[in-house]
Amino acid sequence: MIPESLVSKLSLSPRAHLWARSFDGSYSERPVYYVRFRSEGNDLSAIRCIAANRSNVLVGRNVLNRFIVTLDGRNLRFDLQPA
């Protein structure tokens, strides 16, 4: 899930629509976008996502399942390696 502000900044065009359920249990029809995801030197193309009124990116299992993620809470660090 990406911030709605990125849709115009990246000139994204919707490719489809889907029904999404929010944290409060309500449903809304949202446009689907495909984006390129780059982090820690890893590059994934054609990642399906929706946009929402938020200020950060919410990375879903469809992306996380491609990596081994190590969280180091004490040192406020994380490591991301291809699976």
Secondary structure, DSSP 8 states (H G I E B T S, - for coil): -EEHHHHHHTT----EEEEEE-TTS-EEEEEEEEEEEEETTEEEEEEEEEEES-SS----HHHHTTEEEEEETTTTEEEEEE-
